[in-house]
Amino acid sequence: MRTIAAALCALTLIATGAQAQTLKDFMAVVMKKWTAPFEPFQLIDNIYYVGTDGIAVYVIKSSQGLILMDTAMQQSTGMIKDNIAKLGFKEGDIKIILNTHAHLDHTGGFAEIKKETGAQLIAGERDKPLLEGGYYPGDENNADLAFTPVKVDRTVKEGDKVTLGDVTLTAHTTPGHSPGCTSWEMTVKDGSQARNVLFFCSGTVALNRLVGRPTYPGIVDDYRSTFTKVKAMKVDVLLGPHPEVYDMQAKRAQMKDGAPNPFAKPGENATYVAGLEQDFDKQLAKQTAALQKAN
């Protein structure tokens, strides 16, 4: 987890020119983990983990078929499909594909899986141009950040519902990491209890430029509004686009028959997002200082 966190901090500095590291250097650090296999498993109730060791992908089972949440790098698409099959599911039963944010490490398999299944792709409305253009905002011509464009069938905004059979997810706009970054909320059963699950989009700075020529207009205000919103949410199960967001591997190792589900950890979201907010303030200060020095 520390390796990826350090790499993300370094990537932020790339955007400001404060460090002589290239995007290729960053990708070389994280790709080994991002594409490493991880055995799929039932995470809680009807939510299943089918991602890699470094990129989270989820399948949600409903009475009318499957909902797929994100994918991974394009070269991992076969692995994701194999993981779905290992759990006894059929790729053809995927009826809806949901996106948290339009970055290549979460969109790489969309075009292939959508073509093979005919599933409906749903995403935040401000990320639609990115998904259909296959680019990173503010860096549209950078081939290292590009992915296969894919048609968005429906866009969502705050409070919109997505329903398949007996499963309903609520969309929450949480921009910053991407303009249309969307977190998804649903309820699951955990024994005799009902648990609120949040698939948090992301709140890291990563490659985003916050000052000077920002990745997109209003990005700083977007981040701040997202931190405020998510910290105030009542969340029992925090999930995210990368396993380190919620210590997936450690919690998976703790799972035992008859024991409480370790993924149910009320209030974890507030603690996690408070840490993100502190890191954001540090990165904003670094980028501001670098811009002032350059001028």
Salt bridges, closest charged atoms under 4 A:
GLU39 OE1 - LYS86 NZ 3.65
ASP53 OD2 - LYS33 NZ 2.89
ASP105 OD2 - HIS106 NE2 3.12
ASP105 OD2 - HIS242 NE2 3.14
GLU112 OE2 - LYS81 NZ 2.69
GLU116 OE1 - LYS81 NZ 2.98
ASP144 OD1 - LYS24 NZ 3.09
ASP153 OD2 - LYS114 NZ 3.19
ASP153 OD1 - LYS151 NZ 3.77
GLU158 OE2 - HIS172 ND1 2.86
GLU158 OE1 - LYS229 NZ 2.82
ASP160 OD2 - LYS157 NZ 3.94
GLU185 OE1 - HIS172 NE2 2.68
ASP190 OD2 - ARG195 NE 3.00
ASP222 OD2 - ARG126 NH2 3.22
ASP236 OD1 - LYS234 NZ 3.62
GLU268 OE1 - LYS251 NZ 2.75
GLU277 OE1 - LYS231 NZ 2.61
ASP281 OD1 - ARG224 NH1 3.10
